[in-house]
Amino acid sequence: MLADQVRPGSGKDVLAELERRLGEARGAVIAVPGSLRISQAAEDAFAALIGDWDPMHNDPAWRTMAGDGPIVLGFHTLARIENDLRTCALLAEAAEAVRTRTAGLGNVRFPSPFPVGATARAEITVTDVTRHGSVLALTSTHRYGIDGVPNPVMVAELHSVLTAADDDPPAGLPQSLRDQAGEAPTLLRDVPGGKPVAPSPHHDGAFYDRLAERRGQWLGSTPWTSISDREAHAFALLAGDDGARPGADLRARAHPFLGTCIPPLQLLALRAYFSPLVGLPVLTDESMMAFNYGVDRARWHGSVLAGTRLRDHVQLLDVQARRRGDYLVTTRHLMEAEGEDVAALAADCKTLYRTSS
C-alpha cells in the first residue's frame, strides 16, 4: 500500500509525481477498496438498465451452482472498477489536478459466481505505467474475491489514461500506444453487412451446433437505441460513483456546455441488450442458461453523449463445444455512435451457454 501523499502543484507537476510513484509501485497492491455487497434491489435496477432481466439474476427462487438465490451480473461487478481505481489514495489526492479516463480492458474473467447479498473484497495492483507525451498510460489489475471461496468472482485488467486536468487530449488510448499495439480504430465504412441468426424456439445443443457453422461471419447491425442522461446517471450511481469525490462525478465525463457522456462500461454492458437483436440468446429459458464468461479485450475510441443514437455491429468469432452441454461463444462488438466515422467501442466478449443436455 502507498502511504506517501502526492504533493500539490500544477497538473503537469502532479502528473510527473504520479508517474514516479506509480512506477515505483509496479507489481504492488495500491488499494484495497471497501467491501462490495450488491443487494437484490441494486441488481434488479442494473439488469433493467442493460436489458438483461434474467431469472438467474432476478428471481430469488432460481438455483445456481452458487447455491439458492440469484447471482450478480458479471458486468455489474465490472462496472465498479473505474470508481474503485479513483478511490485509490494516490489518485484521489491528485483528483483536482489530474483527470483519469478509461481507455480499454485487457483480459476479464469471472471464475466464480457472485451471489446477490454476499460480500466481496477487492484489491488493485499496478501492472504497468508508461509515458506517452503528455499522457500517462496506466494498466491496473482488479481482483474481487469472497472469503472462503478459492476462486475469485472477477479478475480484470483495466487500461486508463491520466492527463493534467487542463489538458484535453483525444479520448481513448494515446496514438503512440495504439501504434505500438497495432490497434487502429475501426472505420465503420469498412464493417461488412451480415445476417442475424435465425430465430429458434429451442436454444439447445443442436442450436449451438448450427451456430458453430457460422464462425467468422458478421451477424448484421442492430436497430438504433439511445441512453438518456438519467440512465447514464443511474448507471454511475450503481457503479459506486455518488459524485461526492473531487473529479469523480459526472463532470469528468461531460463535454463542456453540451451534456453528460455515457460511462464507458455502460456502453460495454449494452452488449446484453444488443446480442438478442442479432439472434444470440441472453435470457435463461427451458433449454439453456447464459453466463458472462468474460472479455478478451475492449477499446474505447471516443466519448458518447447521452441521447446519441447507438447501434451494434456484431461478428461471431468462435463457438467452442466444451464439456457436455456447454458452449463458449466469442463475439466482436463494434458500437456505432450516429454521425461518427469510427466505432466508439470495439470489444471481444465471451458467453458460456449451458444447455439442458
C-alpha positions in Angstrom: 0.0 0.0 0.0 1.3 3.5 -0.8 1.3 5.9 2.2 3.0 8.9 0.7 0.8 11.7 -0.5 1.1 13.3 -3.9 2.5 16.8 -3.3 0.3 19.7 -4.5 1.3 21.6 -7.6 0.4 22.2 -11.2 -1.3 19.5 -13.2 1.8 18.6 -15.0 3.9 18.6 -11.8 1.3 16.3 -10.1 1.3 14.0 -13.2 5.1 13.7 -13.1 4.9 12.8 -9.4 2.2 10.3 -10.1 4.4 8.8 -12.8 7.2 8.4 -10.3 5.1 6.9 -7.6 3.1 4.5 -9.8 6.4 3.4 -11.5 7.8 2.5 -8.0 4.6 0.6 -7.3 4.7 -1.8 -10.3 3.6 -5.2 -9.1 2.3 -3.8 -5.8 -1.2 -3.5 -4.4 -2.0 0.2 -4.3 -5.6 0.0 -3.0 -7.9 -2.3 -1.1 -11.3 -0.7 -1.7 -14.1 -1.2 0.8 -16.0 -4.5 0.6 -18.6 -4.8 -2.1 -22.1 -6.1 -1.4 -24.8 -5.9 -4.1 -28.4 -6.0 -2.9 -31.3 -7.5 -4.9 -32.8 -4.1 -5.5 -29.5 -2.8 -6.9 -29.1 -5.9 -9.1 -32.6 -5.5 -10.4 -32.0 -1.9 -11.3 -28.8 -2.7 -13.1 -30.3 -5.6 -15.0 -33.1 -3.3 -16.1 -30.6 -0.6 -17.3 -28.7 -3.0 -19.6 -31.7 -5.2 -20.8 -30.7 -8.4 -19.0 -33.8 -9.1 -17.0 -32.9 -12.8 -16.4 -34.4 -15.1 -13.8 -30.9 -16.2 -13.0 -30.2 -12.8 -11.6 -33.6 -11.5 -10.6 -35.6 -14.4 -9.2 -34.7 -15.4 -5.6 -36.1 -18.9 -6.2 -33.6 -19.6 -9.0 -30.9 -22.1 -8.1 -27.3 -21.9 -9.4 -24.1 -23.6 -8.6 -23.6 -20.8 -6.0 -26.5 -22.1 -4.0 -30.0 -20.9 -3.6 -30.8 -17.5 -4.9 -29.7 -15.2 -7.7 -26.2 -14.2 -8.8 -24.8 -10.8 -9.7 -24.3 -9.9 -13.3 -20.7 -10.0 -14.4 -21.0 -6.6 -15.9 -22.3 -5.2 -12.6 -19.1 -6.2 -10.9 -17.0 -5.0 -13.8 -18.8 -1.6 -13.7 -17.2 -0.9 -10.2 -13.5 -0.9 -11.4 -13.5 2.7 -12.6 -14.8 4.0 -9.3 -12.6 1.7 -7.3 -9.5 2.9 -9.1 -10.4 6.6 -8.5 -10.8 5.8 -4.7 -7.1 4.7 -4.6 -5.5 7.3 -2.3 -2.7 8.1 -4.7 -5.2 9.1 -7.5 -7.8 10.6 -5.1 -5.3 13.1 -3.7 -4.4 14.2 -7.3 -8.1 14.3 -8.5 -8.2 18.1 -8.7 -5.1 18.3 -10.9 -5.2 15.0 -12.9 -8.0 13.5 -14.9 -8.4 9.7 -15.1 -10.2 8.2 -18.1 -11.0 4.6 -19.0 -9.4 3.7 -22.4 -9.6 -0.1 -22.6 -9.8 -3.5 -21.0 -7.5 -6.5 -21.3 -8.4 -9.9 -20.1 -11.5 -10.1 -17.9 -12.8 -13.3 -16.4 -15.5 -14.3 -13.9 -14.2 -17.6 -12.4 -16.8 -18.0 -9.6 -20.5 -16.9 -9.2 -21.1 -13.8 -7.1 -24.3 -14.4 -5.1 -26.5 -11.4 -4.5 -26.1 -10.3 -0.9 -22.6 -11.9 -0.5 -19.6 -9.7 0.4 -16.7 -9.5 -1.9 -13.4 -7.8 -1.3 -11.2 -6.1 -3.9 -7.5 -5.3 -4.4 -5.9 -3.2 -7.1 -2.4 -3.9 -8.4 -0.3 -1.7 -10.7 0.7 -3.8 -13.7 2.5 -1.1 -15.7 2.7 2.7 -16.2 4.3 4.4 -19.3 4.6 8.0 -20.5 3.3 8.9 -24.0 3.9 12.6 -24.5 1.7 14.5 -22.0 -0.3 11.3 -21.2 0.3 8.5 -18.7 -1.0 5.1 -19.7 -1.8 3.0 -16.5 -2.6 -0.7 -16.5 -4.1 -2.0 -13.3 -5.4 -5.4 -12.3 -8.6 -5.6 -10.2 -9.3 -8.8 -8.3 -12.6 -9.4 -6.4 -13.0 -12.4 -4.1 -15.2 -13.8 -1.4 -13.7 -15.0 1.9 -13.5 -18.8 1.9 -14.1 -19.2 -1.8 -10.9 -20.3 -3.6 -11.5 -18.8 -7.0 -12.2 -15.0 -7.3 -15.5 -13.7 -8.6 -13.7 -11.4 -11.1 -10.2 -10.6 -12.3 -10.0 -7.7 -14.7 -7.2 -5.7 -16.4 -8.0 -2.0 -16.8 -6.3 0.4 -19.1 -6.6 4.1 -18.1 -5.1 7.3 -19.3 -4.1 10.1 -16.9 -3.7 13.7 -18.1 -3.3 17.1 -16.4 -6.8 18.5 -15.8 -6.1 21.5 -18.0 -5.0 19.2 -20.9 -7.6 17.7 -23.2 -6.1 15.0 -25.5 -8.3 12.8 -27.7 -10.3 10.1 -25.8 -9.1 6.5 -25.8 -5.6 5.2 -25.8 -2.7 7.5 -26.8 -1.9 7.3 -30.6 1.7 6.1 -29.9 0.3 3.3 -27.7 -2.2 2.3 -30.3 0.5 2.2 -32.9 2.7 0.1 -30.7 -0.1 -2.4 -30.2 -1.3 -2.3 -33.8 -4.8 -1.2 -32.7 -6.2 1.4 -35.1 -9.9 2.4 -34.5 -12.3 0.6 -36.8 -13.7 2.6 -39.7 -17.4 1.9 -39.8 -17.5 2.1 -43.6 -15.2 -1.0 -43.6 -17.6 -3.1 -41.5 -19.3 -5.7 -43.6 -23.0 -6.3 -43.6 -24.4 -9.5 -42.2 -27.3 -11.8 -41.5 -28.8 -12.3 -38.0 -29.1 -15.8 -36.5 -32.4 -17.4 -37.5 -34.9 -17.4 -34.6 -35.3 -20.7 -32.8 -37.9 -21.9 -30.3 -35.2 -24.0 -28.5 -31.7 -22.9 -27.6 -30.4 -26.5 -27.1 -27.2 -28.2 -28.2 -28.5 -28.5 -31.8 -28.9 -24.7 -31.9 -25.3 -24.1 -30.9 -24.0 -26.8 -33.2 -25.7 -24.9 -36.1 -24.4 -21.7 -34.8 -20.8 -23.0 -34.9 -21.2 -23.3 -38.7 -21.3 -19.5 -38.9 -17.9 -18.9 -37.3 -16.3 -15.8 -38.6 -19.5 -14.4 -40.1 -21.0 -11.0 -39.3 -24.5 -11.1 -37.8 -25.5 -7.6 -39.1 -26.4 -4.4 -37.3 -28.9 -3.9 -34.6 -31.7 -1.3 -34.6 -30.8 2.1 -33.2 -31.3 2.9 -29.5 -30.1 5.7 -27.1 -29.1 6.1 -23.4 -30.7 9.1 -21.7 -29.0 11.4 -19.3 -30.9 9.9 -16.4 -29.9 6.4 -17.4 -26.2 7.4 -17.5 -26.5 9.0 -14.0 -28.3 5.8 -12.7 -25.6 3.6 -14.1 -22.9 5.8 -12.5 -24.6 5.5 -9.1 -25.0 1.7 -9.3 -21.3 1.6 -10.2 -20.4 3.3 -7.0 -20.0 6.9 -8.2 -22.0 9.1 -5.9 -20.4 12.3 -7.1 -19.0 13.1 -3.7 -15.3 13.0 -4.5 -13.4 15.7 -6.4 -13.0 14.9 -10.0 -15.1 11.7 -9.7 -18.6 12.9 -10.6 -20.2 13.1 -14.0 -18.4 16.4 -14.7 -15.4 14.2 -15.5 -17.4 12.6 -18.3 -19.0 15.7 -19.7 -18.3 17.8 -22.7 -18.3 21.5 -21.7 -21.7 23.1 -22.3 -23.1 20.0 -24.1 -24.1 17.4 -21.6 -23.2 14.1 -19.9 -21.2 11.4 -21.5 -22.3 7.8 -21.2 -19.9 5.9 -18.8 -17.6 3.7 -20.9 -18.6 0.5 -19.1 -22.2 1.2 -19.7 -21.6 1.1 -23.4 -19.9 -2.3 -23.0 -22.7 -3.6 -20.8 -25.2 -2.8 -23.6 -23.9 -6.0 -25.3 -26.5 -7.8 -23.2 -29.3 -5.7 -24.9 -27.9 -5.8 -28.4 -27.0 -9.5 -28.7 -30.6 -10.9 -28.8 -31.3 -8.3 -31.6 -29.0 -10.4 -33.9 -30.3 -13.7 -32.7 -27.9 -14.5 -29.8 -29.9 -15.5 -26.8 -29.1 -13.9 -23.4 -32.0 -14.7 -21.2 -32.4 -18.1 -19.5 -35.1 -20.4 -20.9 -36.1 -24.0 -20.6 -33.2 -25.2 -22.8 -30.2 -23.1 -21.6 -28.7 -20.6 -19.3 -26.2 -18.0 -20.3 -23.2 -16.9 -18.1 -20.9 -13.9 -18.8 -17.6 -15.7 -19.2 -15.5 -12.5 -19.7 -13.9 -10.1 -22.1 -10.8 -10.7 -24.2 -10.2 -7.0 -24.9 -12.1 -3.8 -25.2 -11.1 -0.4 -26.5 -13.0 2.9 -26.4 -12.1 5.3 -29.2 -14.3 8.3 -28.2 -16.8 9.7 -25.8 -20.5 9.4 -26.5 -23.0 11.9 -25.3 -26.2 10.8 -23.6 -29.1 10.9 -26.1 -26.9 9.9 -29.0 -28.3 7.1 -31.2 -26.3 3.9 -30.9 -26.2 0.6 -32.6 -24.0 -2.5 -32.5 -22.3 -4.4 -35.4 -21.8 -8.0 -34.3 -19.4 -10.6 -35.6 -19.4 -14.3 -34.4 -15.8 -15.0 -33.9 -15.9 -18.6 -32.5 -18.1 -21.3 -31.0 -16.4 -24.0 -28.9 -18.1 -27.1 -27.5 -16.8 -27.6 -24.0 -17.8 -30.3 -21.6 -21.1 -32.0 -22.4 -23.8 -29.4 -23.0 -21.5 -26.3 -22.6 -20.7 -23.9 -25.5 -18.3 -21.0 -25.3 -19.3 -18.3 -27.8 -17.0 -15.4 -28.6 -18.4 -12.3 -30.3 -17.0 -9.0 -31.5 -19.0 -5.8 -30.9 -18.4 -2.6 -32.8 -20.5 0.2 -31.2 -21.5 2.9 -33.6 -22.5 6.4 -32.4 -24.6 8.1 -35.0 -22.6 10.7 -37.0 -19.2 9.2 -36.2 -16.8 7.6 -38.7 -15.1 5.2 -36.3 -16.5 2.7 -33.8 -16.8 4.3 -30.3 -16.2 0.9 -28.8 -14.6 -2.3 -30.0 -14.9 -5.4 -27.7 -14.4 -9.1 -27.9 -16.8 -10.8 -25.4 -17.3 -14.4 -24.3 -20.5 -16.0 -23.2 -20.8 -19.5 -21.7 -24.1 -21.3 -22.6 -25.1 -24.3 -20.6 -27.7 -26.4 -22.2 -30.2 -28.8 -20.6 -28.3 -31.7 -22.3 
